[in-house]
């Protein structure tokens, strides 16, 4: 909304607040109680020593974290983290109420764009997904989307990074098998950025790592995080849970446990390095008690994310959440409803990094056509998120007087001036009358999405890497693969 005040305009965008500030404080204090009374399990030796030296009660690998230490580390964590693109341009400032969308990673299956059949994902699928996201404007960052299952499993995550960085200039979030592979990916990123210090100044890479619910912080999970801080690379350290299986089934209990895991990560990060760039949040999905499916598209999931986003804003730490991920196995009406609801909620609640856009089948299957559909869903959410412009021009009192009773506005210059910004225009929705729709081939939105995906794959060429850098990336992958083969 906009308010007129002495010829000036004040912009107010619509924002969603799911619970009260008092309830957020209740969750915070419950989280502190869990960390102090129950504690967490930490399997990383350096992290254990840091926690012990900082005043935690450590019994073997069980750590109880005092409330004062959590509060102190929350003050040390950065309130703003700026992420660059591959060219070093600082394009993604993570701060309160700034929302960015991207896919998730590691889908084992892909719906083939040519045959329409579901098959195992390959490295080529990672490349094509990144080219599609490089072209579509509403994808702000990328993850691998698919698994490079046709490469060496020892270094498939490195192949995925090579495919991503070769097919888009947008910021990248990676996963890593272990600390060894994470360090190899950091070397690859430094090579692309022009050196370790250039990467540190303008990181285009982020890591997604996670604890194991309930309340376990693994050696690899923490090790990968600590390695990134040496390069100044931001880390998304967030739990991925199933309510009723790895957390309490109640929504409030789920959030308290997840928040405890995330804040334990904040403590370890800040003890390792003051001001370490850490991002909190997580995947807060319930489990279907009939099928054990992860319910990405359920209302409970987005209700959880709304509260977790409020929590991150309460702490002043950027957050990582999900939307646009659905349980439908194909891009149908159910998928559209689940994806659209989630994406709009994420925009209105002011989440920062919104990943897993375009997931089908509860995070098992990908589709380039569905990625193009979700581009329109995100565009719609962003349009609504900008709010309604209210000022003298848009209230149009003079225009109403000029046209008068019984007139029309179709030919008025005011309509010509404003219709493009006042009426949202999707790229793939069907808005034609029936006869025109038939003349144009009776195409569904699914048909339009598939056609657009094919056009992008055929015509869009991303900005290419220097051939010497490409060779350097492949050399790192090969050397890491040989080293890991020798270890085993």
Secondary structure, 3 states (H helix, E strand, C coil): CEEEECCEEEECCCCCCCCCHHHHHHHHHHHHHHHHHHCEEECCHHHHHHHHHCCCEEECCEEECCHHHHHHHHHHCCCCEEEECCCCCEEEEECCCCCEEECCCCECEEECCCCCCEEECCHHHHHHHHHHHHHCCCCCEECCCECCCCCCCCCHHHHHHHHHHHHCCCEEEECCCCHHHHHHHHHHHHHHHCCHHHHHHCCCEEEEECCECCCEECHHHHHHHHHHHHCCCEEEECEEEEECCCECCCHHHHHHHHHHHHHHHHHHHHHHCCCCCEEEEEEEEEECCCCCCECCCCHHHHHHHHHHHHHHHHHCCCEEEECCCCCCCCCCHHHHHHHHHHHHHHHHHCCCEEECCCCECCCCEECHHHHHHHHHHHHHHHHHHCCCCCCHHHHCHHHHHHHCCCCCCCCCHHHHHHHHHHCCCCCCCCCCCHHHHHHCCCCCHHHHHHHHHHHHHHHCCCCCCCHHHHHHHHHHHHHHHHHHHHHC
